[in-house]
Amino acid sequence: MEYEANRSGKPISLALMFTPARALIQWIKRQRTRRILARMSDEHLKDIGLTREDVRHFR
């Protein structure tokens, strides 16, 4: 029985390349969301169930 360390079938170098890329894309999306929420009025934030403090701590 042979052990397969790379079960995904992708070359290891590709897997290592995509992981940081995915992290970067998620960071960009979170930054965009933070900016949008920060521009919203307190009334609009309240309508969606958030406070200004929630926006400051959004991750």
All heavy atoms as TSV, in Angstrom:
chain	resi	resn	atom	element	x	y	z
A	1	MET	N	N	0.847	-1.177	0.000
A	1	MET	CA	C	0.000	0.000	0.000
A	1	MET	C	C	0.888	1.234	0.000
A	1	MET	O	O	1.777	1.354	0.820
A	1	MET	CB	C	-0.899	-0.019	1.228
A	1	MET	CG	C	-1.786	1.194	1.295
A	1	MET	SD	S	-2.695	1.290	2.825
A	1	MET	CE	C	-4.214	0.558	2.364
A	2	GLU	N	N	0.618	2.128	-0.911
A	2	GLU	CA	C	1.443	3.324	-1.048
A	2	GLU	C	C	0.718	4.527	-0.454
A	2	GLU	O	O	-0.472	4.732	-0.657
A	2	GLU	CB	C	1.696	3.560	-2.542
A	2	GLU	CG	C	2.716	4.638	-2.798
A	2	GLU	CD	C	3.026	4.733	-4.283
A	2	GLU	OE1	O	3.212	3.680	-4.915
A	2	GLU	OE2	O	3.058	5.858	-4.786
A	3	TYR	N	N	1.436	5.309	0.308
A	3	TYR	CA	C	0.865	6.506	0.940
A	3	TYR	C	C	0.910	7.660	-0.042
A	3	TYR	O	O	1.928	7.937	-0.659
A	3	TYR	CB	C	1.654	6.868	2.201
A	3	TYR	CG	C	1.172	8.125	2.851
A	3	TYR	CD1	C	-0.018	8.148	3.547
A	3	TYR	CD2	C	1.898	9.307	2.749
A	3	TYR	CE1	C	-0.482	9.305	4.148
A	3	TYR	CE2	C	1.452	10.472	3.337
A	3	TYR	CZ	C	0.261	10.461	4.040
A	3	TYR	OH	O	-0.196	11.611	4.632
A	4	GLU	N	N	-0.228	8.346	-0.201
A	4	GLU	CA	C	-0.276	9.505	-1.089
A	4	GLU	C	C	-0.332	10.778	-0.258
A	4	GLU	O	O	-1.356	11.083	0.336
A	4	GLU	CB	C	-1.500	9.433	-1.990
A	4	GLU	CG	C	-1.432	8.296	-2.985
A	4	GLU	CD	C	-2.615	8.321	-3.920
A	4	GLU	OE1	O	-3.123	9.417	-4.206
A	4	GLU	OE2	O	-3.011	7.247	-4.361
A	5	ALA	N	N	0.757	11.518	-0.227
A	5	ALA	CA	C	0.820	12.743	0.566
A	5	ALA	C	C	0.008	13.859	-0.081
A	5	ALA	O	O	-0.523	14.715	0.599
A	5	ALA	CB	C	2.267	13.182	0.729
A	6	ASN	N	N	-0.100	13.847	-1.375
A	6	ASN	CA	C	-0.810	14.904	-2.096
A	6	ASN	C	C	-2.111	14.329	-2.649
A	6	ASN	O	O	-2.227	14.007	-3.806
A	6	ASN	CB	C	0.080	15.445	-3.214
A	6	ASN	CG	C	-0.554	16.637	-3.895
A	6	ASN	OD1	O	-1.540	17.164	-3.429
A	6	ASN	ND2	N	0.017	17.032	-5.014
A	7	ARG	N	N	-3.123	14.232	-1.819
A	7	ARG	CA	C	-4.371	13.589	-2.211
A	7	ARG	C	C	-5.202	14.420	-3.174
A	7	ARG	O	O	-6.074	13.902	-3.831
A	7	ARG	CB	C	-5.189	13.268	-0.970
A	7	ARG	CG	C	-4.529	12.228	-0.132
A	7	ARG	CD	C	-5.316	11.974	1.108
A	7	ARG	NE	N	-4.539	11.101	1.963
A	7	ARG	CZ	C	-5.027	10.070	2.595
A	7	ARG	NH1	N	-6.292	9.794	2.514
A	7	ARG	NH2	N	-4.254	9.320	3.340
A	8	SER	N	N	-4.967	15.711	-3.237
A	8	SER	CA	C	-5.776	16.555	-4.108
A	8	SER	C	C	-5.488	16.309	-5.581
A	8	SER	O	O	-6.283	16.662	-6.433
A	8	SER	CB	C	-5.540	18.031	-3.786
A	8	SER	OG	O	-4.219	18.392	-4.166
A	9	GLY	N	N	-4.362	15.743	-5.882
A	9	GLY	CA	C	-3.997	15.504	-7.264
A	9	GLY	C	C	-3.311	16.682	-7.915
A	9	GLY	O	O	-2.806	16.576	-9.016
A	10	LYS	N	N	-3.306	17.821	-7.245
A	10	LYS	CA	C	-2.632	19.006	-7.779
A	10	LYS	C	C	-1.161	18.957	-7.378
A	10	LYS	O	O	-0.831	18.462	-6.308
A	10	LYS	CB	C	-3.233	20.279	-7.194
A	10	LYS	CG	C	-4.668	20.494	-7.543
A	10	LYS	CD	C	-5.165	21.743	-6.856
A	10	LYS	CE	C	-6.655	21.883	-7.013
A	10	LYS	NZ	N	-7.189	22.990	-6.218
A	11	PRO	N	N	-0.319	19.482	-8.220
A	11	PRO	CA	C	1.081	19.587	-7.789
A	11	PRO	C	C	1.175	20.440	-6.527
A	11	PRO	O	O	0.416	21.396	-6.352
A	11	PRO	CB	C	1.768	20.279	-8.960
A	11	PRO	CG	C	0.874	20.050	-10.118
A	11	PRO	CD	C	-0.517	19.948	-9.560
A	12	ILE	N	N	2.060	20.085	-5.650
A	12	ILE	CA	C	2.189	20.807	-4.381
A	12	ILE	C	C	2.452	22.285	-4.613
A	12	ILE	O	O	1.904	23.130	-3.931
A	12	ILE	CB	C	3.297	20.174	-3.511
A	12	ILE	CG1	C	2.839	18.791	-3.058
A	12	ILE	CG2	C	3.611	21.054	-2.310
A	12	ILE	CD1	C	3.872	18.020	-2.296
A	13	SER	N	N	3.232	22.624	-5.606
A	13	SER	CA	C	3.542	24.035	-5.856
A	13	SER	C	C	2.278	24.831	-6.182
A	13	SER	O	O	2.135	25.966	-5.750
A	13	SER	CB	C	4.562	24.172	-6.979
A	13	SER	OG	O	4.053	23.600	-8.168
A	14	LEU	N	N	1.338	24.238	-6.909
A	14	LEU	CA	C	0.087	24.929	-7.205
A	14	LEU	C	C	-0.745	25.121	-5.946
A	14	LEU	O	O	-1.333	26.183	-5.735
A	14	LEU	CB	C	-0.725	24.155	-8.241
A	14	LEU	CG	C	-0.299	24.288	-9.688
A	14	LEU	CD1	C	-1.185	23.433	-10.589
A	14	LEU	CD2	C	-0.340	25.724	-10.139
A	15	ALA	N	N	-0.806	24.114	-5.107
A	15	ALA	CA	C	-1.569	24.226	-3.858
A	15	ALA	C	C	-0.992	25.338	-2.988
A	15	ALA	O	O	-1.739	26.104	-2.382
A	15	ALA	CB	C	-1.553	22.893	-3.117
A	16	LEU	N	N	0.310	25.448	-2.931
A	16	LEU	CA	C	0.943	26.494	-2.125
A	16	LEU	C	C	0.733	27.875	-2.724
A	16	LEU	O	O	0.651	28.868	-2.006
A	16	LEU	CB	C	2.440	26.215	-1.952
A	16	LEU	CG	C	2.781	24.990	-1.124
A	16	LEU	CD1	C	4.293	24.766	-1.119
A	16	LEU	CD2	C	2.261	25.120	0.292
A	17	MET	N	N	0.635	27.944	-4.042
A	17	MET	CA	C	0.401	29.227	-4.699
A	17	MET	C	C	-1.018	29.720	-4.457
A	17	MET	O	O	-1.236	30.896	-4.233
A	17	MET	CB	C	0.606	29.095	-6.211
A	17	MET	CG	C	1.938	29.551	-6.677
A	17	MET	SD	S	2.136	29.607	-8.472
A	17	MET	CE	C	0.743	28.826	-9.173
A	18	PHE	N	N	-1.989	28.827	-4.516
A	18	PHE	CA	C	-3.382	29.245	-4.411
A	18	PHE	C	C	-3.793	29.611	-2.993
A	18	PHE	O	O	-4.669	30.455	-2.810
A	18	PHE	CB	C	-4.315	28.172	-4.966
A	18	PHE	CG	C	-4.271	28.097	-6.466
A	18	PHE	CD1	C	-3.959	26.920	-7.113
A	18	PHE	CD2	C	-4.532	29.216	-7.235
A	18	PHE	CE1	C	-3.922	26.853	-8.493
A	18	PHE	CE2	C	-4.493	29.165	-8.623
A	18	PHE	CZ	C	-4.187	27.977	-9.248
A	19	THR	N	N	-3.194	29.016	-1.993
A	19	THR	CA	C	-3.570	29.329	-0.617
A	19	THR	C	C	-3.333	30.798	-0.280
A	19	THR	O	O	-4.248	31.460	0.214
A	19	THR	CB	C	-2.839	28.396	0.366
A	19	THR	OG1	O	-3.214	27.053	0.061
A	19	THR	CG2	C	-3.201	28.709	1.796
A	20	PRO	N	N	-2.164	31.367	-0.539
A	20	PRO	CA	C	-1.987	32.802	-0.290
A	20	PRO	C	C	-2.888	33.665	-1.173
A	20	PRO	O	O	-3.377	34.703	-0.731
A	20	PRO	CB	C	-0.511	33.057	-0.610
A	20	PRO	CG	C	0.142	31.738	-0.523
A	20	PRO	CD	C	-0.903	30.736	-0.913
A	21	ALA	N	N	-3.134	33.226	-2.395
A	21	ALA	CA	C	-4.001	33.992	-3.290
A	21	ALA	C	C	-5.418	34.041	-2.722
A	21	ALA	O	O	-6.061	35.090	-2.733
A	21	ALA	CB	C	-4.004	33.378	-4.678
A	22	ARG	N	N	-5.914	32.920	-2.218
A	22	ARG	CA	C	-7.250	32.896	-1.615
A	22	ARG	C	C	-7.310	33.797	-0.397
A	22	ARG	O	O	-8.299	34.512	-0.193
A	22	ARG	CB	C	-7.630	31.476	-1.221
A	22	ARG	CG	C	-8.021	30.620	-2.375
A	22	ARG	CD	C	-8.514	29.272	-1.904
A	22	ARG	NE	N	-8.646	28.395	-3.041
A	22	ARG	CZ	C	-8.353	27.118	-3.033
A	22	ARG	NH1	N	-7.939	26.539	-1.928
A	22	ARG	NH2	N	-8.492	26.391	-4.126
A	23	ALA	N	N	-6.276	33.758	0.418
A	23	ALA	CA	C	-6.231	34.609	1.610
A	23	ALA	C	C	-6.253	36.082	1.207
A	23	ALA	O	O	-6.943	36.894	1.831
A	23	ALA	CB	C	-4.991	34.297	2.439
A	24	LEU	N	N	-5.512	36.431	0.179
A	24	LEU	CA	C	-5.485	37.812	-0.299
A	24	LEU	C	C	-6.862	38.235	-0.823
A	24	LEU	O	O	-7.334	39.332	-0.509
A	24	LEU	CB	C	-4.433	37.978	-1.393
A	24	LEU	CG	C	-4.356	39.356	-2.031
A	24	LEU	CD1	C	-3.978	40.411	-0.994
A	24	LEU	CD2	C	-3.367	39.354	-3.182
A	25	ILE	N	N	-7.502	37.374	-1.577
A	25	ILE	CA	C	-8.838	37.696	-2.103
A	25	ILE	C	C	-9.828	37.899	-0.968
A	25	ILE	O	O	-10.623	38.837	-0.991
A	25	ILE	CB	C	-9.306	36.595	-3.077
A	25	ILE	CG1	C	-8.473	36.652	-4.362
A	25	ILE	CG2	C	-10.793	36.726	-3.384
A	25	ILE	CD1	C	-8.628	35.453	-5.260
A	26	GLN	N	N	-9.784	37.047	0.044
A	26	GLN	CA	C	-10.683	37.206	1.187
A	26	GLN	C	C	-10.395	38.504	1.933
A	26	GLN	O	O	-11.317	39.191	2.368
A	26	GLN	CB	C	-10.563	36.015	2.131
A	26	GLN	CG	C	-11.225	34.780	1.591
A	26	GLN	CD	C	-11.200	33.638	2.583
A	26	GLN	OE1	O	-10.545	33.714	3.625
A	26	GLN	NE2	N	-11.906	32.571	2.272
A	27	TRP	N	N	-9.128	38.856	2.077
A	27	TRP	CA	C	-8.762	40.101	2.756
A	27	TRP	C	C	-9.310	41.304	1.985
A	27	TRP	O	O	-9.859	42.229	2.574
A	27	TRP	CB	C	-7.246	40.193	2.903
A	27	TRP	CG	C	-6.807	41.422	3.603
A	27	TRP	CD1	C	-6.749	41.621	4.949
A	27	TRP	CD2	C	-6.369	42.645	3.000
A	27	TRP	NE1	N	-6.301	42.895	5.213
A	27	TRP	CE2	C	-6.060	43.541	4.039
A	27	TRP	CE3	C	-6.209	43.063	1.683
A	27	TRP	CZ2	C	-5.604	44.832	3.787
A	27	TRP	CZ3	C	-5.749	44.343	1.447
A	27	TRP	CH2	C	-5.452	45.213	2.493
A	28	ILE	N	N	-9.172	41.268	0.663
A	28	ILE	CA	C	-9.675	42.359	-0.173
A	28	ILE	C	C	-11.192	42.489	-0.028
A	28	ILE	O	O	-11.719	43.599	0.110
A	28	ILE	CB	C	-9.271	42.145	-1.650
A	28	ILE	CG1	C	-7.766	42.334	-1.810
A	28	ILE	CG2	C	-10.039	43.082	-2.576
A	28	ILE	CD1	C	-7.215	41.885	-3.150
A	29	LYS	N	N	-11.894	41.366	-0.023
A	29	LYS	CA	C	-13.353	41.399	0.133
A	29	LYS	C	C	-13.745	41.969	1.500
A	29	LYS	O	O	-14.691	42.756	1.597
A	29	LYS	CB	C	-13.934	39.999	-0.025
A	29	LYS	CG	C	-13.940	39.508	-1.444
A	29	LYS	CD	C	-14.513	38.099	-1.525
A	29	LYS	CE	C	-14.513	37.590	-2.945
A	29	LYS	NZ	N	-15.068	36.223	-3.035
A	30	ARG	N	N	-13.021	41.580	2.551
A	30	ARG	CA	C	-13.323	42.111	3.884
A	30	ARG	C	C	-13.055	43.606	3.949
A	30	ARG	O	O	-13.838	44.357	4.541
A	30	ARG	CB	C	-12.521	41.363	4.954
A	30	ARG	CG	C	-13.068	39.994	5.275
A	30	ARG	CD	C	-12.436	39.405	6.509
A	30	ARG	NE	N	-10.987	39.364	6.456
A	30	ARG	CZ	C	-10.272	38.340	5.998
A	30	ARG	NH1	N	-10.877	37.261	5.581
A	30	ARG	NH2	N	-8.956	38.391	5.979
A	31	GLN	N	N	-11.969	44.057	3.339
A	31	GLN	CA	C	-11.659	45.485	3.322
A	31	GLN	C	C	-12.758	46.264	2.610
A	31	GLN	O	O	-13.180	47.325	3.058
A	31	GLN	CB	C	-10.322	45.739	2.627
A	31	GLN	CG	C	-9.119	45.371	3.450
A	31	GLN	CD	C	-9.023	46.211	4.689
A	31	GLN	OE1	O	-9.361	45.762	5.789
A	31	GLN	NE2	N	-8.572	47.432	4.554
A	32	ARG	N	N	-13.213	45.733	1.481
A	32	ARG	CA	C	-14.277	46.387	0.716
A	32	ARG	C	C	-15.554	46.462	1.557
A	32	ARG	O	O	-16.218	47.498	1.603
A	32	ARG	CB	C	-14.539	45.607	-0.564
A	32	ARG	CG	C	-15.524	46.275	-1.486
A	32	ARG	CD	C	-15.764	45.474	-2.749
A	32	ARG	NE	N	-14.519	45.137	-3.418
A	32	ARG	CZ	C	-14.306	44.008	-4.085
A	32	ARG	NH1	N	-15.252	43.105	-4.173
A	32	ARG	NH2	N	-13.156	43.783	-4.670
A	33	THR	N	N	-15.887	45.377	2.245
A	33	THR	CA	C	-17.075	45.354	3.098
A	33	THR	C	C	-16.949	46.364	4.229
A	33	THR	O	O	-17.895	47.087	4.544
A	33	THR	CB	C	-17.304	43.940	3.658
A	33	THR	OG1	O	-17.442	43.028	2.561
A	33	THR	CG2	C	-18.535	43.883	4.534
A	34	ARG	N	N	-15.763	46.423	4.854
A	34	ARG	CA	C	-15.538	47.400	5.931
A	34	ARG	C	C	-15.759	48.822	5.441
A	34	ARG	O	O	-16.382	49.642	6.111
A	34	ARG	CB	C	-14.118	47.272	6.480
A	34	ARG	CG	C	-13.925	46.139	7.424
A	34	ARG	CD	C	-12.522	46.221	8.047
A	34	ARG	NE	N	-12.128	44.907	8.482
A	34	ARG	CZ	C	-11.232	44.135	7.876
A	34	ARG	NH1	N	-10.596	44.559	6.822
A	34	ARG	NH2	N	-10.964	42.942	8.345
A	35	ARG	N	N	-15.222	49.131	4.256
A	35	ARG	CA	C	-15.383	50.486	3.700
A	35	ARG	C	C	-16.840	50.810	3.440
A	35	ARG	O	O	-17.320	51.901	3.761
A	35	ARG	CB	C	-14.588	50.627	2.404
A	35	ARG	CG	C	-13.161	51.019	2.596
A	35	ARG	CD	C	-12.540	51.479	1.287
A	35	ARG	NE	N	-12.708	50.479	0.248
A	35	ARG	CZ	C	-11.766	49.629	-0.131
A	35	ARG	NH1	N	-10.584	49.661	0.439
A	35	ARG	NH2	N	-12.003	48.743	-1.080
A	36	ILE	N	N	-17.560	49.858	2.865
A	36	ILE	CA	C	-18.981	50.079	2.577
A	36	ILE	C	C	-19.745	50.299	3.871
A	36	ILE	O	O	-20.549	51.229	3.986
A	36	ILE	CB	C	-19.566	48.898	1.780
A	36	ILE	CG1	C	-18.965	48.873	0.375
A	36	ILE	CG2	C	-21.085	48.967	1.727
A	36	ILE	CD1	C	-19.250	47.604	-0.395
A	37	LEU	N	N	-19.517	49.445	4.860
A	37	LEU	CA	C	-20.220	49.578	6.136
A	37	LEU	C	C	-19.851	50.884	6.841
A	37	LEU	O	O	-20.706	51.524	7.451
A	37	LEU	CB	C	-19.917	48.385	7.042
A	37	LEU	CG	C	-20.514	47.044	6.599
A	37	LEU	CD1	C	-19.964	45.918	7.469
A	37	LEU	CD2	C	-22.023	47.082	6.630
A	38	ALA	N	N	-18.593	51.281	6.762
A	38	ALA	CA	C	-18.153	52.512	7.429
A	38	ALA	C	C	-18.821	53.749	6.836
A	38	ALA	O	O	-19.024	54.744	7.532
A	38	ALA	CB	C	-16.634	52.638	7.338
A	39	ARG	N	N	-19.179	53.687	5.556
A	39	ARG	CA	C	-19.824	54.818	4.893
A	39	ARG	C	C	-21.322	54.910	5.190
A	39	ARG	O	O	-21.940	55.934	4.937
A	39	ARG	CB	C	-19.635	54.717	3.387
A	39	ARG	CG	C	-18.216	54.946	2.953
A	39	ARG	CD	C	-18.119	54.831	1.462
A	39	ARG	NE	N	-16.731	54.835	1.040
A	39	ARG	CZ	C	-16.293	54.273	-0.072
A	39	ARG	NH1	N	-17.135	53.663	-0.874
A	39	ARG	NH2	N	-15.023	54.323	-0.375
A	40	MET	N	N	-21.884	53.807	5.702
A	40	MET	CA	C	-23.330	53.779	5.947
A	40	MET	C	C	-23.682	54.608	7.177
A	40	MET	O	O	-22.893	54.724	8.117
A	40	MET	CB	C	-23.808	52.340	6.145
A	40	MET	CG	C	-23.695	51.483	4.907
A	40	MET	SD	S	-24.137	49.786	5.219
A	40	MET	CE	C	-25.874	49.863	4.862
A	41	SER	N	N	-24.883	55.168	7.156
A	41	SER	CA	C	-25.361	55.935	8.311
A	41	SER	C	C	-25.713	54.979	9.449
A	41	SER	O	O	-25.909	53.780	9.235
A	41	SER	CB	C	-26.591	56.755	7.923
A	41	SER	OG	O	-27.683	55.894	7.689
A	42	ASP	N	N	-25.790	55.527	10.650
A	42	ASP	CA	C	-26.161	54.712	11.806
A	42	ASP	C	C	-27.550	54.095	11.619
A	42	ASP	O	O	-27.787	52.962	12.031
A	42	ASP	CB	C	-26.125	55.546	13.084
A	42	ASP	CG	C	-24.696	55.899	13.498
A	42	ASP	OD1	O	-23.768	55.176	13.075
A	42	ASP	OD2	O	-24.528	56.883	14.232
A	43	GLU	N	N	-28.447	54.834	10.972
A	43	GLU	CA	C	-29.790	54.322	10.730
A	43	GLU	C	C	-29.774	53.119	9.785
A	43	GLU	O	O	-30.473	52.131	10.002
A	43	GLU	CB	C	-30.700	55.425	10.148
A	43	GLU	CG	C	-31.011	56.548	11.119
A	43	GLU	CD	C	-29.862	57.571	11.229
A	43	GLU	OE1	O	-29.031	57.652	10.298
A	43	GLU	OE2	O	-29.806	58.263	12.240
A	44	HIS	N	N	-28.961	53.210	8.736
A	44	HIS	CA	C	-28.860	52.086	7.807
A	44	HIS	C	C	-28.220	50.878	8.479
A	44	HIS	O	O	-28.646	49.739	8.247
A	44	HIS	CB	C	-28.069	52.477	6.560
A	44	HIS	CG	C	-28.828	53.344	5.629
A	44	HIS	ND1	N	-28.341	54.552	5.205
A	44	HIS	CD2	C	-30.039	53.196	5.041
A	44	HIS	CE1	C	-29.214	55.102	4.391
A	44	HIS	NE2	N	-30.267	54.300	4.278
A	45	LEU	N	N	-27.203	51.120	9.284
A	45	LEU	CA	C	-26.575	50.016	10.009
A	45	LEU	C	C	-27.583	49.349	10.937
A	45	LEU	O	O	-27.635	48.119	11.036
A	45	LEU	CB	C	-25.360	50.508	10.799
A	45	LEU	CG	C	-24.142	50.907	9.973
A	45	LEU	CD1	C	-23.094	51.548	10.860
A	45	LEU	CD2	C	-23.572	49.710	9.235
A	46	LYS	N	N	-28.381	50.166	11.607
A	46	LYS	CA	C	-29.397	49.629	12.515
A	46	LYS	C	C	-30.392	48.761	11.747
A	46	LYS	O	O	-30.822	47.712	12.235
A	46	LYS	CB	C	-30.123	50.765	13.227
A	46	LYS	CG	C	-31.111	50.302	14.263
A	46	LYS	CD	C	-31.765	51.490	14.955
A	46	LYS	CE	C	-32.795	51.001	15.956
A	46	LYS	NZ	N	-33.492	52.122	16.594
A	47	ASP	N	N	-30.747	49.179	10.533
A	47	ASP	CA	C	-31.685	48.411	9.706
A	47	ASP	C	C	-31.175	46.998	9.407
A	47	ASP	O	O	-31.964	46.067	9.273
A	47	ASP	CB	C	-31.962	49.116	8.379
A	47	ASP	CG	C	-32.868	50.324	8.527
A	47	ASP	OD1	O	-33.536	50.440	9.579
A	47	ASP	OD2	O	-32.913	51.143	7.591
A	48	ILE	N	N	-29.867	46.857	9.289
A	48	ILE	CA	C	-29.309	45.527	9.006
A	48	ILE	C	C	-28.786	44.847	10.272
A	48	ILE	O	O	-28.140	43.809	10.201
A	48	ILE	CB	C	-28.214	45.586	7.915
A	48	ILE	CG1	C	-27.041	46.472	8.319
A	48	ILE	CG2	C	-28.799	46.033	6.597
A	48	ILE	CD1	C	-25.871	46.420	7.354
A	49	GLY	N	N	-29.069	45.449	11.419
A	49	GLY	CA	C	-28.734	44.810	12.691
A	49	GLY	C	C	-27.305	44.992	13.152
A	49	GLY	O	O	-26.786	44.156	13.891
A	50	LEU	N	N	-26.666	46.070	12.712
A	50	LEU	CA	C	-25.285	46.341	13.113
A	50	LEU	C	C	-25.182	47.686	13.807
A	50	LEU	O	O	-26.038	48.560	13.634
A	50	LEU	CB	C	-24.362	46.341	11.894
A	50	LEU	CG	C	-24.194	45.027	11.149
A	50	LEU	CD1	C	-23.397	45.250	9.884
A	50	LEU	CD2	C	-23.542	43.980	12.025
A	51	THR	N	N	-24.113	47.845	14.558
A	51	THR	CA	C	-23.802	49.130	15.177
A	51	THR	C	C	-22.462	49.604	14.635
A	51	THR	O	O	-21.727	48.853	13.995
A	51	THR	CB	C	-23.702	49.012	16.712
A	51	THR	OG1	O	-22.585	48.165	17.039
A	51	THR	CG2	C	-24.975	48.437	17.319
A	52	ARG	N	N	-22.127	50.842	14.901
A	52	ARG	CA	C	-20.844	51.394	14.480
A	52	ARG	C	C	-19.696	50.579	15.105
A	52	ARG	O	O	-18.678	50.337	14.474
A	52	ARG	CB	C	-20.780	52.868	14.927
A	52	ARG	CG	C	-19.652	53.655	14.413
A	52	ARG	CD	C	-19.641	53.948	12.951
A	52	ARG	NE	N	-20.862	54.502	12.411
A	52	ARG	CZ	C	-21.153	54.464	11.115
A	52	ARG	NH1	N	-20.316	53.949	10.255
A	52	ARG	NH2	N	-22.279	54.960	10.666
A	53	GLU	N	N	-19.902	50.131	16.329
A	53	GLU	CA	C	-18.889	49.306	17.011
A	53	GLU	C	C	-18.697	47.965	16.288
A	53	GLU	O	O	-17.572	47.480	16.172
A	53	GLU	CB	C	-19.311	49.077	18.467
A	53	GLU	CG	C	-18.240	48.489	19.328
A	53	GLU	CD	C	-17.067	49.429	19.565
A	53	GLU	OE1	O	-17.216	50.653	19.421
A	53	GLU	OE2	O	-15.976	48.912	19.893
A	54	ASP	N	N	-19.778	47.377	15.811
A	54	ASP	CA	C	-19.676	46.124	15.044
A	54	ASP	C	C	-18.813	46.326	13.800
A	54	ASP	O	O	-18.010	45.456	13.448
A	54	ASP	CB	C	-21.062	45.627	14.617
A	54	ASP	CG	C	-21.933	45.210	15.776
A	54	ASP	OD1	O	-21.399	44.816	16.826
A	54	ASP	OD2	O	-23.176	45.296	15.622
A	55	VAL	N	N	-18.983	47.453	13.153
A	55	VAL	CA	C	-18.216	47.747	11.944
A	55	VAL	C	C	-16.733	47.868	12.270
A	55	VAL	O	O	-15.882	47.366	11.549
A	55	VAL	CB	C	-18.732	49.033	11.262
A	55	VAL	CG1	C	-17.850	49.435	10.093
A	55	VAL	CG2	C	-20.182	48.848	10.802
A	56	ARG	N	N	-16.422	48.503	13.388
A	56	ARG	CA	C	-15.014	48.667	13.784
A	56	ARG	C	C	-14.334	47.323	14.046
A	56	ARG	O	O	-13.138	47.171	13.827
A	56	ARG	CB	C	-14.914	49.526	15.034
A	56	ARG	CG	C	-15.105	50.983	14.776
A	56	ARG	CD	C	-14.784	51.833	15.993
A	56	ARG	NE	N	-15.515	53.072	15.895
A	56	ARG	CZ	C	-16.553	53.406	16.637
A	56	ARG	NH1	N	-16.957	52.626	17.617
A	56	ARG	NH2	N	-17.185	54.540	16.446
A	57	HIS	N	N	-15.108	46.349	14.520
A	57	HIS	CA	C	-14.531	45.048	14.877
A	57	HIS	C	C	-14.822	43.964	13.852
A	57	HIS	O	O	-14.601	42.788	14.123
A	57	HIS	CB	C	-15.070	44.609	16.259
A	57	HIS	CG	C	-14.648	45.509	17.352
A	57	HIS	ND1	N	-13.344	45.598	17.784
A	57	HIS	CD2	C	-15.345	46.405	18.093
A	57	HIS	CE1	C	-13.266	46.491	18.753
A	57	HIS	NE2	N	-14.462	47.000	18.948
A	58	PHE	N	N	-15.296	44.361	12.672
A	58	PHE	CA	C	-15.611	43.399	11.617
A	58	PHE	C	C	-14.332	42.726	11.141
A	58	PHE	O	O	-13.347	43.371	10.843
A	58	PHE	CB	C	-16.300	44.094	10.453
A	58	PHE	CG	C	-16.624	43.179	9.317
A	58	PHE	CD1	C	-17.691	42.309	9.406
A	58	PHE	CD2	C	-15.854	43.166	8.175
A	58	PHE	CE1	C	-17.986	41.456	8.363
A	58	PHE	CE2	C	-16.140	42.318	7.139
A	58	PHE	CZ	C	-17.208	41.443	7.219
A	59	ARG	N	N	-14.358	41.403	11.071
A	59	ARG	CA	C	-13.188	40.646	10.582
A	59	ARG	C	C	-13.610	39.770	9.489
A	59	ARG	O	O	-13.991	38.896	9.222
A	59	ARG	CB	C	-12.545	39.857	11.709
A	59	ARG	CG	C	-11.887	40.772	12.679
A	59	ARG	CD	C	-11.164	40.004	13.709
A	59	ARG	NE	N	-10.516	40.950	14.589
A	59	ARG	CZ	C	-9.449	40.718	15.263
A	59	ARG	NH1	N	-8.877	39.558	15.192
A	59	ARG	NH2	N	-8.909	41.609	16.020
